[in-house]
Amino acid sequence: MAAGLTAGAGAAFVASLRRELHHWRGDRWELALVTLMPLLAMALMMALFSGSVLRQVPVALVDLDGSADSRALARAIDASPGVALARQPASLQQAQAQLRALEVFAIVLVPRDMSRRALRGEAAPVYAFYNATYMATGQSAARDIAEAVGAYNARMLKERIGLQAGPARLRAAPVTVQATLLYNPARSYELFLLPLIFPAVLSLLAALAAGGAFGRERRDGLLAPWLGRRPWAAIAGKLAAYVALFSLYGALGVLYVAYVRGDGVAGSLWLLLLAQPLFYLACCCFALLFIALARDMCTGLSLVGLSIGTALAFSGATFPVIEAPLFTRVWNALLPLTAYVQVQMQQLFMGAAWTVSLRPLGVLLLMAVVAGGTGSLLLARAARGAPRPLPA
């Protein structure tokens, strides 16, 4: 008896899978959605971020000191690979006008008597202002400016102030900060953004495609004949086509970031590969739940876009959710991308122990079980209550 039930479920699974593959072959638009569009989107992202590191951000320098030291400082800033002295206005007001016109993204202000005060051993600050509305660009410019000024300051202390005041009078600062970049020392925007954009875009396409597949059955009145007497197996067969295909795309994205553009996988490659089907299964199960709840294909797909489509902004990887409003923190916890990003960062870059990633993997599995189970129950109930299509 049990063997018969198993055989029946297996046959229903295979029949549903074949049915979906046959539909792809007959509908070129849906076939393009699950084949051509993901690959084109990944190729576009690869091309957009191939520059890797932000270079030559235009900045303005206002030199009110007009000394040999201030001109040497200007050359040191311009020599930094991250910034370029695009403008040297005569006043701060002119520099601010250039900043507002987006001709530059940061301003360096060298105050009067900077050189004289430094040689007397007094504090001689150099001011940097950056455009925080373009946060990544402005912060990158400010960071490179600070590094260039710090390097010039050390050279000036040794070559000018030390000779004038005498080495015995030089004293290092009692407390200093030594900051070390971990896991992305080159500050590569490619290695920061591609591992986030790949799964964000692919999960949205997977959820839309799977949601469209379930909504199509409901829209066309085919729920009952499709689900038959083995609804769970039929639903699993349809899901399998989308999960398998998008897991392959996800794995290719991880391998590209790790071995083509990066330095390999710091942790477990097998955990990363295991995370792919769990992640895309969870996303497709959310799509199933939304279609079952909405009872309308357009509304269900809109819910997919509002949830899976906004996942990147709420994942905590781009904008922090620490001490965020309660809604933001709850929404963050409910999104599959949040758990997947934790696994990816831990294993791809940080080299964490495999046991550390078991919790987010378990969260993905729980999301798939809860969302998929609830959606399947609702869809099976809808199939029992739906009128069967009239024979042709």
Summary of the structure (lengths in Angstrom):
residues: 392
radius of gyration: 28.8
end to end distance: 36.2
largest distance: 101.6
contacts: 1254
relative contact order: 0.11
helix: 70%
strand: 5%
